[in-house]
Amino acid sequence: MKVHHHIRAFEQVLASYDGKLPLHRHLVVYFKQHKQMGSSDRRWASRYIYSYFRLGKALAQLGAIERLAIADFLCNTDLSLVTDHAFPAASAHIAKPIEEKVAFLKSQYPAFKLEDVFPFSAKLSDGINEQDFLYSLFVQPDLFIRVLETHLPTVKTKFEATGIAVKELSDTTLALPNGTKLEQIIDDTRLYQVQDFSSQKTGLYFKPQPYDYWWDCCAASGGKSLLIHSIEPKVKILASDVRETSLGNLQERFIAAGIKDFQKKTIDLLQNNDQILHHYEFDGILLDAPCSGAGTWGRTPEMLYFFEEYKIANYVKLQKAIAENVVKYLKPGKPLIYMTCSVFKQENEEVVNFLLEKLPLKLEAMELIKGYQDKADSMFVARLIKQ
Ligand SMILES: C[S@@+](CC[C@H](N)C(=O)[O-])C[C@H]1O[C@@H](n2cnc3c(N)ncnc32)[C@H](O)[C@@H]1O
């Protein structure tokens, strides 16, 4: 029977995954090694494994297939063979809104608790609506692109022409269904950058001036540098990261975006870098800190299952140490932009409070950008001015 084929494929993928690699990378390797799986098999196996992890540790006492049937019911509006087989009562409720689905689930499984999906609600930053945030974890976020204002109408029309449901969220932001094959629709990759909507919104706090010199000190492959450049193309940038490989990607992206006035350096901000940086003074620093990423777990639901709470404190140590190390290279009167893609108060407001106590900084503004309202990630941003 076909459902047993689905179940076996799911069980094999689940058994192969230990949470060490991001799930999407694991699946690429797994499917390469299992060439006998056709595209439909791969699609179903991906759907099942992603749905499964969205259930976090809820109903952990049940067997994997029953949990999968429940998870797949919560996360999708079309009935899967596994849900039909292992949770048939759910079929009449499959297309209902998530609030009603959860109520129905509780009527069938009184032990179900949303808190077991995400057991960290007490740690959420101020202003997050707990219920909305928890429900958003059952939904795959959209794909967002940042487009130059002048190109937006052309780009939007191209998506519309292929029948893709595209939403215009701002003069520069389009939302697309996840999995949209961008390169097949827009051949000129210079016309857009993939960047989450909340990440794009952090740019409202940068406020660069022409000819400013900014340091993107945890640059990875340059998402925030590209953003500041799109806001003020005359800004000069030093991009650094402890990982040399990500700076290679950054260079490619900068060149593709036509950015010439930049320098890149491999710098470990847990070390003393006075030898390399003693003569540097910046008009602004972007500190997009390493963090738990809890604001992005809608995209990486495996974290709901594998994340361990002690890691938050490790990230906090890293965030504080990095911030303490960079502020000395900031000119007085100029901003440190502290950002995380975390929803945990400890990594957000509490780090800001620590920085205000410990360093000559004054808080101008901070915000937890609630992505769950827009099928986006959630991010935190604070603008702190050096005294
Ligand atoms: C949240 S990511 C940055 C994302 C990037 N700004 C963007 O917009 O795509 C955090 C980065 O901090 C870097 N990082 C972690 N520890 C570091 C350290 N000790 N010194 C410098 N960078 C570090 C990581 O390599 C990672 O690329």
The ligand as a Tripos MOL2 file, in Angstrom:
@<TRIPOS>MOLECULE
LIG
   27    29     1     0     0
SMALL
NO_CHARGES

@<TRIPOS>ATOM
      1 C1         24.0890   36.1280   12.5740 C.3       1 LIG1
      2 S1         25.4990   35.7380   11.7020 S.3       1 LIG1
      3 C2         25.7430   37.1820   10.7000 C.3       1 LIG1
      4 C3         24.8000   37.2620    9.5230 C.3       1 LIG1
      5 C4         25.1270   38.3700    8.5330 C.3       1 LIG1
      6 N1         25.3820   39.6400    9.1550 N.3       1 LIG1
      7 C5         24.0270   38.5150    7.5010 C.2       1 LIG1
      8 O1         23.3340   39.5410    7.4530 O.co2     1 LIG1
      9 O2         23.8420   37.5720    6.7150 O.co2     1 LIG1
     10 C6         26.7530   35.8960   12.9220 C.3       1 LIG1
     11 C7         28.1700   35.7910   12.4050 C.3       1 LIG1
     12 O3         29.0410   36.0020   13.5160 O.3       1 LIG1
     13 C8         30.2320   35.3100   13.2300 C.3       1 LIG1
     14 N2         31.0210   35.1260   14.4680 N.ar      1 LIG1
     15 C9         30.8240   34.2180   15.4380 C.ar      1 LIG1
     16 N3         31.7820   34.3250   16.3660 N.ar      1 LIG1
     17 C10        32.6090   35.3190   15.9630 C.ar      1 LIG1
     18 C11        33.7970   35.8750   16.4890 C.ar      1 LIG1
     19 N4         34.3390   35.4140   17.6060 N.pl3     1 LIG1
     20 N5         34.3850   36.8920   15.8070 N.ar      1 LIG1
     21 C12        33.8440   37.3370   14.6600 C.ar      1 LIG1
     22 N6         32.7190   36.8480   14.1110 N.ar      1 LIG1
     23 C13        32.1100   35.8380   14.7470 C.ar      1 LIG1
     24 C14        29.7440   33.9950   12.6380 C.3       1 LIG1
     25 O4         30.7800   33.4080   11.8660 O.3       1 LIG1
     26 C15        28.5330   34.4390   11.8200 C.3       1 LIG1
     27 O5         28.8810   34.5970   10.4670 O.3       1 LIG1
@<TRIPOS>BOND
     1     1     2 1
     2     2     3 1
     3     2    10 1
     4     3     4 1
     5     4     5 1
     6     5     6 1
     7     5     7 1
     8     7     8 2
     9     7     9 1
    10    10    11 1
    11    11    12 1
    12    11    26 1
    13    12    13 1
    14    13    14 1
    15    13    24 1
    16    14    15 ar
    17    14    23 ar
    18    15    16 ar
    19    16    17 ar
    20    17    18 ar
    21    17    23 ar
    22    18    19 1
    23    18    20 ar
    24    20    21 ar
    25    21    22 ar
    26    22    23 ar
    27    24    25 1
    28    24    26 1
    29    26    27 1
@<TRIPOS>SUBSTRUCTURE
     1 LIG1         1 GROUP 0 **** ****
